């Protein structure tokens, strides 16, 4: 498999961002939300999808 320089760059940025917050997922998400707010861009959120009863039941068995 060939190395993709764009993928490698994204992975490097993710690693640096994770290291900046010591792997604390809560802090990482808070920082990303802050960046979204400061960007001035409009972000769209969709409501969560309902899980079918069949899928929920099969997940409970695992």
Backbone bond lengths (Angstrom), bond angles and torsions (degrees), N, CA, C in turn:
res aa  C-N    CA-C-N  psi(-1)  N-CA   C-N-CA  omega(-1)  CA-C   N-CA-C  phi
1 X - - - 1.447 - - 1.531 108.77 -
2 X 1.317 116.26 132.38 1.465 121.01 -179.04 1.520 110.89 -77.31
3 X 1.330 114.87 147.25 1.456 119.87 174.61 1.514 108.87 -78.03
4 X 1.313 115.91 132.34 1.454 122.01 179.00 1.527 107.27 -102.74
5 X 1.332 118.77 116.96 1.459 120.76 -176.51 1.529 113.15 -62.61
6 X 1.309 117.95 -30.30 1.465 120.31 179.11 1.526 110.05 -70.21
7 X 1.328 116.43 -44.39 1.463 120.60 178.06 1.522 109.64 -62.85
8 X 1.313 117.21 -42.88 1.466 120.97 178.92 1.525 111.20 -61.64
9 X 1.323 117.33 -39.84 1.469 121.04 178.90 1.530 110.58 -64.49
10 X 1.323 116.63 -43.34 1.466 120.72 178.77 1.524 110.37 -63.18
11 X 1.320 117.24 -43.48 1.468 120.66 178.81 1.522 111.25 -62.72
12 X 1.323 116.64 -39.54 1.469 121.22 178.58 1.530 110.16 -62.30
13 X 1.329 116.65 -45.41 1.463 121.10 179.76 1.526 110.24 -63.60
14 X 1.326 117.32 -41.74 1.469 120.84 178.39 1.524 111.11 -62.45
15 X 1.337 116.35 -44.21 1.469 119.91 178.94 1.524 110.62 -60.80
16 X 1.328 116.61 -44.56 1.464 120.63 -179.94 1.527 110.94 -62.91
17 X 1.321 116.50 -41.49 1.464 120.59 179.56 1.524 110.32 -66.01
18 X 1.316 117.32 -41.66 1.462 121.73 177.89 1.521 110.62 -63.50
19 X 1.320 116.99 -44.72 1.464 121.26 179.60 1.524 111.61 -63.40
20 X 1.324 116.78 -36.06 1.472 121.84 -179.88 1.529 110.89 -57.53
21 X 1.337 116.72 -32.81 1.459 121.61 -178.09 1.523 112.36 -109.60
22 X 1.312 116.42 15.82 1.457 121.03 176.63 1.521 113.65 59.58
23 X 1.331 116.40 28.34 1.460 120.24 178.91 1.519 114.06 77.15
24 X 1.341 117.84 6.21 1.467 122.18 -179.63 1.526 109.23 -74.70
25 X 1.331 116.50 103.65 1.462 121.70 -175.00 1.523 111.73 -60.02
26 X 1.328 117.28 -39.24 1.470 120.85 179.19 1.530 110.01 -60.33
27 X 1.319 117.18 -46.70 1.467 121.17 -179.91 1.527 111.33 -65.66
28 X 1.316 117.19 -38.15 1.470 121.27 178.51 1.528 109.59 -61.98
29 X 1.334 116.52 -47.04 1.475 120.44 -179.29 1.519 111.06 -64.70
30 X 1.325 117.69 -40.82 1.465 120.69 177.43 1.525 110.55 -60.32
31 X 1.318 116.93 -41.82 1.461 120.63 179.42 1.524 110.93 -65.08
32 X 1.319 117.17 -40.92 1.463 120.26 178.49 1.527 110.97 -64.63
33 X 1.344 116.78 -39.16 1.473 119.54 176.88 1.524 110.46 -64.26
34 X 1.330 116.61 -40.63 1.464 120.97 178.41 1.526 110.10 -61.47
35 X 1.331 116.48 -44.16 1.464 120.42 179.49 1.527 111.21 -62.64
36 X 1.334 116.61 -39.15 1.464 120.03 177.63 1.522 110.58 -61.49
37 X 1.342 116.66 -45.21 1.462 121.14 -179.99 1.522 111.42 -61.47
38 X 1.328 115.86 -45.85 1.460 120.95 -176.54 1.525 112.84 -70.76
39 X 1.319 117.22 -20.96 1.465 120.06 -176.62 1.524 112.07 -70.20
40 X 1.333 116.51 -25.12 1.451 119.99 -177.90 1.519 113.66 79.46
41 X 1.307 116.93 -0.48 1.466 120.87 178.80 1.520 109.85 -81.39
42 X 1.311 115.11 156.96 1.456 120.35 176.82 1.526 108.44 -95.14
43 X 1.330 115.77 123.90 1.461 121.32 179.16 1.518 108.96 -108.10
44 X 1.307 116.28 143.51 1.457 122.05 -177.77 1.519 108.92 -108.51
45 X 1.319 115.81 132.93 1.463 121.43 175.03 1.514 108.37 -118.23
46 X 1.287 115.59 137.41 1.450 121.11 177.81 1.519 108.81 -105.63
47 X 1.343 117.16 147.14 1.463 118.77 177.49 1.525 109.83 -65.18
48 X 1.332 116.73 151.77 1.467 118.80 179.49 1.523 110.85 -62.47
49 X 1.307 115.37 148.20 1.464 120.69 177.92 1.521 109.44 -78.56
50 X 1.319 115.39 145.20 1.461 119.71 175.60 1.521 108.69 -76.07
51 X 1.304 115.36 139.76 1.458 121.21 178.83 1.520 107.68 -91.45
52 X 1.312 116.23 133.41 1.465 119.22 179.25 1.523 109.28 -65.07
53 X 1.327 116.05 150.44 1.467 120.61 -179.95 1.522 111.03 -59.26
54 X 1.315 116.63 -38.87 1.465 121.17 -179.71 1.526 110.58 -61.07
55 X 1.322 117.02 -44.81 1.461 120.80 179.84 1.525 110.39 -67.16
56 X 1.325 117.20 -42.15 1.460 121.03 -179.83 1.524 110.72 -61.50
57 X 1.321 116.61 -42.74 1.462 120.46 179.75 1.521 111.49 -65.43
58 X 1.322 117.42 -40.53 1.465 119.67 -179.74 1.522 110.45 -68.74
59 X 1.321 118.18 -31.06 1.465 121.58 178.44 1.517 111.15 -71.42
60 X 1.328 116.67 -33.65 1.464 120.97 -179.71 1.519 111.80 -67.82
61 X 1.317 117.40 -29.47 1.469 121.55 -178.05 1.521 112.50 -73.02
62 X 1.302 117.58 -19.84 1.472 120.72 -175.02 1.494 112.11 -79.24
